Amino acid sequence: MWDPTFAALADTGLRVLRYDYYGRGYSDRPDVAYSQDLYIRQLTELLEAVSIKGPVDLAGVSLGASVITTMADRYPNRVRSLIYVDPSFRHSFPLGMTAEWPAVWNFLTALLDERGWADEQLGDFSHPERFPDWPDRYRVQLRYRGFRRARLSEFVSNADFEQVPEVQRVGRHPRPILLIWGKEDQTVRFSESEGLTKTMPKAQLVAVESAGHLPQLERPDIVNQAIIEFLR
């Protein structure tokens, strides 16, 4: 997801770090609760492991925005600025049979749902025809044991987590915030940016034309320039 951005920022001389969440990509899929606490612990331990001691600029796309928001709320002195790309945040919801019958969910998902996950990723683009290999790139992580279990665990482990208070506190903090949003996003609609900018009045909004949920891939010319100027 971050290939063009990573290269552009590194080429300017910035120190850039990217990683896969536990349960995703090439990272391990431990049999643990995939709660927000796990993702925060992963990030803090990663920063410690590579000896990054000072404040950092955090960027998150989609639910990555949720993680960096919690990080900024819990460790305000460790976060210098925030960059949100088509952000999504956690909200509490009823679990129903998902929690009571995880084996049934697992079976039905494997039988009916999982095979469509990769192709569904094309819905994140305004122009999916430009990314014909995207589903195949997503399918790679499906081959690793524990991916389905991790997805279920994240769903169950965060069902009671309502993030609105965190978003409000982070919005009141004086740190700079850059908000980048694809205007044709069908996953987290651009209209939601209005409410978020009211909660985070200091946020600088960049609306990206002809882009969906992943504007850093569809319009790297706009997104990379905006991030570099913001960081400078």
matplotlib code that plots the C-alpha trace (Angstrom):
import matplotlib.pyplot as plt

x = [0.0, 2.8, 5.3, 5.2, 5.0, 7.9, 10.1, 9.2, 9.8, 13.1, 14.3, 14.0, 16.3, 13.6, 14.0, 11.0, 9.8, 7.0, 5.8, 2.9, 0.5, 0.5, -1.9, -1.3, 1.2, 4.4, 4.2, 3.6, 0.1, 0.3, -2.8, -3.6, -6.3, -5.9, -7.0, -6.0, -3.6, -1.7, -1.2, 0.0, 2.4, 3.7, 4.4, 6.0, 8.2, 9.2, 10.3, 12.3, 13.9, 15.2, 16.3, 13.9, 13.7, 12.3, 8.9, 7.8, 5.5, 2.9, 0.9, -2.1, -4.4, -7.9, -7.9, -4.3, -5.6, -7.3, -4.0, -2.0, -4.8, -4.6, -0.8, -1.0, -3.6, -1.6, 1.8, 1.4, 5.0, 6.1, 4.0, 5.1, 2.5, -0.3, -1.0, -4.4, -5.2, -9.0, -9.2, -11.4, -11.9, -13.2, -16.7, -18.4, -20.9, -22.9, -21.2, -24.1, -23.2, -19.7, -18.4, -20.6, -19.9, -16.4, -16.0, -19.2, -17.9, -14.6, -16.2, -18.6, -16.0, -13.6, -16.5, -18.3, -16.5, -12.8, -12.5, -13.9, -11.7, -9.0, -11.3, -13.2, -10.0, -10.5, -13.4, -10.9, -10.0, -11.8, -10.1, -9.6, -8.6, -5.3, -4.5, -5.2, -2.7, -4.1, -6.2, -3.2, -1.0, -3.6, -3.9, -0.3, -1.2, -4.1, -1.6, -0.2, -1.8, -3.6, -4.8, -8.5, -8.2, -6.5, -9.3, -11.9, -9.9, -9.6, -13.4, -14.2, -11.4, -12.4, -16.2, -16.4, -13.9, -15.5, -12.8, -14.8, -13.3, -9.7, -10.4, -11.7, -8.7, -6.3, -8.2, -7.7, -3.9, -1.8, 0.3, 0.0, -2.4, -2.6, -5.8, -5.8, -9.0, -9.9, -13.1, -14.5, -13.9, -16.7, -15.2, -15.0, -16.9, -15.4, -18.5, -17.2, -14.3, -16.6, -17.3, -13.7, -12.4, -14.8, -13.4, -9.8, -10.1, -6.3, -6.2, -5.1, -7.4, -6.2, -9.1, -7.9, -9.8, -10.1, -9.1, -10.9, -9.8, -6.1, -5.2, -1.5, -1.6, -4.0, -2.6, 0.9, 1.8, -0.6, -0.3, 3.5, 3.9, 1.3, 3.1, 6.6, 5.5, 3.7, 6.7, 9.0]
y = [0.0, 2.4, 1.6, 5.0, 7.0, 5.1, 5.7, 9.3, 10.2, 8.2, 9.9, 13.3, 12.1, 11.4, 8.4, 6.2, 3.0, 0.8, -2.6, -5.1, -5.5, -8.8, -11.1, -9.3, -9.2, -11.0, -10.5, -13.4, -14.6, -15.5, -17.1, -14.1, -11.5, -9.0, -6.0, -2.4, -3.0, -5.6, -3.1, -0.4, -2.8, -3.9, -0.3, 0.8, -2.3, -1.8, 1.8, 0.6, -2.3, 0.1, 2.7, 5.5, 7.5, 10.9, 12.0, 10.5, 11.5, 8.7, 8.0, 5.6, 4.6, 3.4, 1.6, 2.5, 5.9, 4.2, 2.7, 5.9, 7.8, 5.5, 5.8, 9.6, 9.5, 7.2, 8.5, 12.2, 13.0, 10.3, 11.6, 14.8, 14.8, 12.7, 12.0, 10.4, 8.9, 8.1, 7.4, 4.9, 4.6, 1.9, 1.9, -0.5, -2.9, -6.1, -9.3, -11.7, -15.3, -14.4, -14.5, -17.5, -19.7, -18.9, -22.4, -21.8, -18.4, -19.9, -22.7, -20.5, -17.9, -20.5, -22.0, -18.8, -15.6, -15.9, -16.6, -13.2, -11.2, -10.6, -9.4, -7.2, -5.1, -3.6, -1.6, 0.6, 2.2, 4.8, 3.3, -0.5, -1.2, 0.5, -2.2, -5.5, -7.4, -6.0, -9.1, -11.4, -9.3, -9.6, -13.4, -13.9, -13.4, -15.8, -18.6, -18.2, -20.1, -17.9, -15.1, -16.0, -16.5, -13.1, -11.4, -12.9, -12.1, -8.4, -8.3, -9.9, -8.3, -4.7, -5.0, -3.0, -0.3, 3.0, 5.4, 8.7, 10.0, 9.3, 11.1, 14.1, 14.3, 13.9, 16.6, 19.0, 18.4, 21.2, 18.7, 19.2, 16.9, 16.3, 14.8, 13.3, 11.9, 10.5, 12.2, 9.1, 6.8, 4.3, 2.6, 5.6, 8.3, 11.8, 13.4, 12.1, 14.5, 17.3, 15.9, 15.0, 18.4, 19.8, 17.4, 18.2, 21.9, 22.2, 19.5, 20.5, 18.7, 17.7, 16.4, 14.2, 14.1, 10.9, 8.7, 6.2, 4.7, 4.5, 7.9, 7.3, 4.7, 6.3, 9.9, 9.6, 12.9, 14.8, 12.7, 12.5, 16.2, 17.0, 14.8, 16.0, 19.7, 18.9, 17.2, 20.0]
z = [0.0, 0.8, -2.0, -3.9, -0.6, 1.0, -2.0, -2.4, 1.2, 1.4, -1.8, 0.0, 2.8, 5.4, 7.6, 6.8, 8.6, 7.5, 8.8, 8.5, 11.4, 13.2, 11.4, 8.1, 5.2, 6.1, 9.9, 12.3, 13.0, 16.7, 18.4, 20.6, 21.0, 18.1, 20.2, 19.8, 22.7, 20.6, 17.7, 20.1, 21.8, 18.4, 17.3, 20.6, 20.7, 17.1, 17.7, 20.7, 18.7, 16.0, 18.6, 17.7, 20.9, 19.9, 18.7, 15.3, 12.5, 12.1, 9.0, 8.8, 6.0, 6.7, 10.1, 10.4, 11.4, 14.3, 15.5, 15.2, 17.0, 20.0, 20.0, 20.0, 22.8, 25.0, 24.3, 23.3, 23.8, 21.3, 18.4, 16.6, 13.9, 12.4, 8.7, 8.1, 4.7, 4.2, 7.9, 9.7, 13.4, 15.7, 17.1, 19.4, 17.9, 18.9, 18.1, 17.8, 17.0, 15.9, 19.5, 20.5, 17.6, 16.3, 14.7, 12.7, 11.6, 10.6, 8.6, 6.8, 6.1, 4.6, 2.5, 1.3, 2.1, 2.1, -1.6, -2.4, -0.1, -2.7, -5.5, -3.1, -2.6, -6.1, -4.6, -2.8, -6.2, -8.2, -11.3, -10.5, -14.1, -13.4, -10.8, -12.3, -10.2, -6.9, -6.0, -6.6, -4.4, -1.6, -2.1, -1.0, 2.7, 2.4, 2.1, 5.6, 8.4, 10.9, 8.6, 8.9, 12.6, 13.0, 11.1, 13.3, 16.5, 15.5, 14.9, 18.3, 20.4, 19.4, 19.6, 22.8, 21.8, 21.1, 19.9, 19.7, 23.1, 21.8, 18.5, 20.4, 22.7, 19.9, 18.0, 20.9, 21.0, 19.4, 17.2, 13.4, 11.5, 7.8, 6.4, 2.9, 1.4, -2.0, -3.1, -4.7, -1.7, -1.4, 1.7, 4.0, 2.1, 1.7, 3.3, 6.6, 6.4, 7.4, 10.8, 11.4, 10.5, 13.1, 15.7, 14.6, 13.6, 13.2, 10.5, 7.0, 4.5, 1.1, -1.1, -3.9, -7.1, -9.1, -6.2, -4.0, -0.6, -1.5, -3.0, -2.3, -5.0, -7.4, -7.2, -5.7, -7.5, -5.2, -2.0, -1.9, -2.5, 0.2, 2.8, 1.9, 2.2, 5.5, 7.0, 5.9]

ax = plt.figure().add_subplot(projection="3d")
ax.plot(x, y, z, "-o")
ax.set_aspect("equal")
plt.show()
